Amino acid sequence: MKPTDTHNDRMANMTFGSVYPHYVTKVEKKGRTKEELHQVIEWLTGFDRIKIQKLIDQQATFETFFQEAKLNHNAHLITGMICGYRIEDIDNALTKKVRYLDKLVDELAKGRKMEKILREG
């Protein structure tokens, strides 16, 4: 399944702050911590917890969120299915980045080891 232009626009205009609480709930419900979630977000984007909170407070869209991010050089190693989409087949750069984040959060919630999530080996 390929994302449509409407889907890509919706992703760009969605605020990070509207999704973040769902990330927290998802990982905590599975026994992981908010600190681990922040570690995953920082690995992907370079944002520390202060910057994450600033982006939430500013109601930054995912477009703004990823414009300000310094994407990890190993982000391209994030592959597989998430939300019905195969990440490596997504053409829209922003949608692909959002799905990278979704995939990392999913792996964290599923109990994957942190070194595997962070593509360290």
Buried (B, 14 or more C-beta within 10 A) or exposed (E): EEBEEEBBBEBBEBBBBEBBEEBBEBBBEEEBEEEBBBBBBBBBBEBEBEBBBEBBEEEBBBBBBBEBBEBBEEBEEBEEBBEEBEBEEBEBEBBBBBBBBBBBBBBBBEEBEBEEBBBEE
